[in-house]
């Protein structure tokens, strides 16, 4: 029987949980645990609805890797400016990709609690020094020999969609109870590209939330038309260098002026697929791996029905 792998963009999900669950949800000592309990509720619903055999909570060991910043200094730079508590390149911090206003003060303390609870349950939690969760997801999705569901609120990961590899994105619309299934047909209808072309489209279009300037004057529709006409980024840049190509003078000028950005942006925009990862067991546990530790965490943080619901779901 074919096993199904589910990869969680964990930070994307706990940010959604944080903003979706009121901060009146607190531990016995009054500490907010809305992100913790919301994430546990999310995982329980995902397991219940999709029944993965294996599940990995992919983590940002480095939310703004130095090697990406060296290539494009503006990469996520505004998040540092908007959030004085944000980590510097090379350091761990919660992912705030969907929330450019920065990391909320009451979320950061909940992240270590999330990590401890996942470890006590026995849900695999994987990160890699110098890489973002996206890169962990890219590596695991590319290596997988079984169908893969990537649960994320980050459109950047659409680049991993592949019908041939049976890799799709489940994009939360309302919590995780309503998900948009993103496969190649959906991408072609929405953006005019398949998974392999999405990274080129994103690179050309740019992304202010990630500090990626894109090519000035080239929006999503223009990028899709250029990719349809010239195949990929290399084909577009070859056309820009060819005075006989059918590019408009304005398009040619913009692309030529952006050639330095285009030369380095692929390494920044495309997720890594060859990250060295620690050993881990992706199989979903049916019972908690460390029950005593989990009991202590439940009492300390008041995890209540959120945790019990997840444990019951895992046992089915």
C-alpha positions in Angstrom: 0.0 0.0 0.0 1.3 3.4 -0.9 2.1 5.7 2.0 1.1 9.4 1.9 3.4 12.0 3.3 2.2 15.4 4.6 4.6 18.2 5.1 3.6 21.1 7.3 4.9 24.7 6.8 4.7 24.9 10.6 5.4 28.6 11.0 2.8 29.5 8.4 0.3 27.4 10.2 1.0 28.7 13.8 0.8 32.2 12.5 -2.6 31.5 11.1 -3.5 29.8 14.4 -2.3 32.8 16.4 -4.5 35.2 14.5 -7.4 32.8 14.2 -7.7 31.8 17.9 -8.4 34.6 20.4 -5.5 35.5 22.8 -7.9 34.9 25.7 -7.0 31.3 25.3 -4.4 31.1 28.0 -2.4 28.8 30.3 -3.3 28.5 34.0 -0.7 31.2 34.7 -2.3 33.6 32.2 0.3 33.1 29.4 -1.3 33.1 25.9 -1.3 29.7 24.3 -3.6 30.5 21.3 -1.0 29.6 18.7 -0.1 26.3 20.5 -3.7 25.1 20.9 -4.7 26.4 17.4 -1.8 24.5 15.8 -2.8 21.3 17.6 -6.4 21.8 16.4 -5.1 22.3 12.9 -3.0 19.1 12.9 -5.9 17.1 14.4 -8.2 18.3 11.5 -5.5 17.6 8.9 -4.9 14.1 10.1 -8.6 13.4 10.4 -9.5 14.7 6.9 -6.5 13.5 4.9 -5.2 10.5 6.9 -1.5 10.8 6.1 0.8 7.9 7.1 3.8 10.1 7.6 3.8 13.7 8.7 6.7 16.2 9.2 6.5 19.5 10.9 9.1 21.5 8.9 10.7 24.3 10.8 12.6 27.6 10.1 16.0 26.9 11.6 17.0 30.2 9.9 14.2 32.5 8.7 16.5 34.8 6.7 19.6 32.8 5.6 22.7 34.8 5.1 23.5 33.3 1.8 20.2 34.6 0.4 20.8 38.0 1.9 24.2 38.2 0.3 22.6 37.6 -3.1 19.7 40.0 -2.6 20.3 42.3 0.5 16.6 43.4 0.5 15.5 39.9 1.2 13.1 40.1 4.1 14.9 43.3 5.2 11.7 45.1 6.0 10.7 42.5 8.5 13.8 43.3 10.5 12.9 47.0 10.4 9.3 46.3 11.3 10.0 44.0 14.1 12.8 45.0 16.5 12.7 41.6 18.2 13.2 39.8 14.9 16.3 37.6 14.6 19.2 38.7 12.4 20.3 36.6 9.4 21.5 33.2 10.6 19.3 33.2 13.7 16.0 31.5 14.4 12.8 33.5 14.5 9.1 32.8 13.8 8.0 33.1 10.2 6.1 36.3 9.6 5.7 36.0 5.8 2.0 36.4 5.8 2.1 39.2 8.3 4.4 42.1 7.2 3.6 44.0 10.4 6.1 41.7 12.1 6.1 39.1 14.8 3.6 39.6 17.6 5.1 39.9 21.1 2.9 37.1 22.5 3.7 34.7 19.7 7.5 34.3 20.0 7.3 32.7 23.5 4.8 30.1 22.2 7.2 28.7 19.6 9.4 26.8 22.1 6.2 25.4 23.7 5.0 24.2 20.2 8.4 22.5 19.7 8.3 20.7 23.1 4.7 19.5 22.6 5.4 18.2 19.1 8.5 16.3 20.4 6.6 14.8 23.3 3.8 13.6 21.0 6.3 12.1 18.6 5.5 14.2 15.5 8.7 14.6 13.5 10.0 18.2 13.7 12.8 18.9 11.1 14.9 22.0 10.4 18.4 22.5 9.0 21.0 25.2 10.0 21.2 27.9 7.4 17.9 27.0 5.7 14.2 27.9 5.9 11.3 25.5 6.3 10.6 26.0 2.6 14.0 24.4 1.8 13.3 21.5 4.1 9.9 21.0 2.4 11.6 21.2 -1.0 14.1 18.6 -0.1 11.6 16.2 1.4 9.1 16.7 -1.4 11.7 16.1 -4.1 13.1 13.0 -2.4 9.7 11.4 -1.7 8.7 8.3 -3.5 5.1 8.5 -2.4 2.3 11.1 -2.8 3.0 14.4 -1.0 0.6 17.0 0.5 2.3 20.3 1.4 0.2 22.3 3.8 1.2 26.0 3.6 -0.2 29.5 3.4 2.9 30.5 1.4 2.4 30.7 -2.4 6.1 30.4 -3.0 5.8 26.6 -2.5 3.5 26.3 -5.5 6.8 25.8 -7.3 6.9 22.3 -5.8 3.6 21.2 -7.4 4.2 18.3 -9.7 1.6 15.9 -11.1 4.4 13.5 -12.1 5.7 13.3 -8.5 2.2 13.4 -7.1 3.1 16.5 -5.1 0.4 19.1 -4.4 -0.2 22.1 -2.1 -3.1 22.3 0.3 -3.6 26.0 0.8 -5.7 27.1 3.8 -8.6 29.3 2.9 -10.5 29.1 6.2 -8.5 27.4 8.9 -7.6 24.0 7.6 -11.1 22.8 7.2 -11.4 24.6 3.8 -8.3 24.0 1.7 -7.5 24.9 -1.9 -6.0 21.9 -3.6 -3.2 23.2 -5.9 -2.2 20.9 -8.6 -0.8 21.6 -12.1 -4.2 22.0 -13.7 -5.2 24.6 -11.1 -1.9 26.5 -11.6 -2.3 26.6 -15.3 -5.8 28.0 -15.0 -4.8 30.5 -12.3 -1.4 31.6 -13.4 -0.8 30.1 -16.9 2.2 28.1 -15.6 2.9 24.7 -14.1 4.8 24.1 -10.9 8.2 24.3 -12.5 7.4 27.7 -14.1 5.9 29.2 -10.9 9.3 30.2 -9.5 10.2 32.1 -12.7 6.8 33.8 -12.6 7.4 34.8 -8.9 10.9 36.0 -9.6 9.7 38.3 -12.5 6.7 39.5 -10.6 8.6 40.1 -7.4 7.2 39.8 -3.9 7.2 42.9 -1.5 6.4 40.6 1.5 9.8 38.9 0.9 11.7 42.0 -0.2 12.1 40.8 -3.8 11.9 43.7 -6.2 11.1 41.7 -9.3 11.5 43.3 -12.8 10.0 46.8 -12.7 6.9 47.0 -14.9 6.5 43.2 -15.1 3.4 42.1 -13.2 1.9 38.7 -12.9 0.0 38.7 -16.2 3.0 40.1 -18.1 5.3 37.5 -16.5 2.9 34.7 -17.5 2.7 36.0 -21.1 6.5 36.2 -21.3 6.9 32.6 -20.0 4.2 31.4 -22.4 6.1 33.0 -25.3 9.7 32.1 -24.4 9.4 29.0 -22.2 11.4 29.9 -19.1 13.6 32.6 -17.6 16.6 31.8 -19.7 14.5 32.0 -22.9 13.1 35.4 -21.8 16.6 36.8 -21.1 17.8 35.4 -24.4 15.0 37.3 -26.1 15.9 40.5 -24.3 19.4 40.2 -25.7 18.2 39.5 -29.2 17.2 42.7 -31.0 15.1 40.7 -33.5 12.9 39.2 -30.8 9.2 40.2 -30.5 9.6 41.9 -27.1 8.4 45.5 -27.0 11.1 48.1 -26.6 9.8 48.8 -23.1 9.9 45.1 -22.1 13.4 44.7 -23.5 14.7 47.8 -21.7 13.2 46.6 -18.4 14.6 43.1 -18.7 18.1 44.3 -19.7 18.2 46.8 -16.8 17.2 44.0 -14.4 19.8 41.5 -15.6 21.8 41.7 -12.4 18.8 40.9 -10.3 17.7 38.1 -12.7 21.2 36.6 -12.5 21.0 36.0 -8.7 17.3 35.8 -8.0 16.8 32.2 -9.0 18.9 31.0 -6.1 16.9 33.1 -3.7 13.4 32.4 -5.0 13.8 28.7 -5.8 13.6 26.5 -2.7 16.6 24.3 -2.0 16.1 20.6 -2.8 19.4 19.2 -1.6 19.5 20.2 2.1 21.3 17.8 4.5 18.7 16.8 7.1 19.1 15.1 10.4 17.8 11.6 10.9 14.1 11.4 11.9 11.1 9.1 11.8 8.2 10.6 9.8 5.6 8.0 10.8 2.7 9.4 12.6 2.6 8.0 16.2 -0.5 6.3 17.4 0.4 7.0 21.0 2.5 9.8 22.6 6.2 9.1 22.4 6.9 10.7 25.8 3.6 10.5 27.8 5.0 11.8 31.1 6.6 14.8 29.4 3.3 15.4 27.5 1.3 15.2 30.7 3.5 17.8 32.4 3.2 20.1 29.4 -0.5 19.7 29.3 -0.8 20.7 33.0 1.7 23.6 32.6 0.2 25.1 29.5 -3.5 24.1 29.9 -3.6 22.3 26.5 -7.0 20.7 27.3 -9.3 19.6 24.5 -6.9 20.7 21.8 -4.3 18.1 22.8 -6.8 15.4 23.7 -8.5 15.8 20.3 -5.2 15.3 18.5 -4.3 12.2 20.6 -7.7 10.6 19.9 -7.3 11.3 16.2 -3.9 9.7 16.1 -5.2 6.6 17.8 -7.8 5.9 15.1 
